[in-house]
């Protein structure tokens, strides 16, 4: 069973709207939780990295939250743009370098 | 900086052939990772190196897979013999412990391998 579960599997939103992606994990203890963006045909690019003591971290229009008690994280995209169309992957780090990946949420932004 | 460089970008080969994937990490990085991505299993860590030494190869699927890092600027992932189930996108990533973001891994563009 995957230790990192993401939902929804995919979603479609209109340009300018907000959306929130969910990540539940069972990995414990963990070193940090990351969100990556992967454009089609490219490698993943890091959006945020949070340690277990951090509750929120922002990177431009992307805001990640972490609740270590419930083992849940979310990624909020504000005022979506067409360039936000991508797969968003939640990653939990077992130690500094061994990562456990979620299956990803595919976001499609339509004009 | 050119980022992590991988070659080839696409590889099509027949079952039973040897395949070699190549990676050049970002200069100065002391960690190098090999990942495999498939629709069924997502991203999986195969092996990672620190200062050219393999640290954890528990993700390598079987003996047909081998990885080397002869120096700080080059690594290879070899599959011999290749099988259709090896078809996937293989990513290389690098990282450095003493940087401003010590946990950050920088991914290359990937090599799409198709074994027929």
Interface residues (C-beta under 8 A of the other chain):
Chain A: X2 X31 X32 X34 X41 X42 X43 X44 X45 X46 X49 X89 X93 X96 X97 X98 X99 X101 X102 X103 X104
Chain B: X4 X31 X33 X42 X43 X44 X45 X48 X55 X56 X91 X93 X95 X97 X101 X102 X103 X104 X105 X107 X108 X109 X110
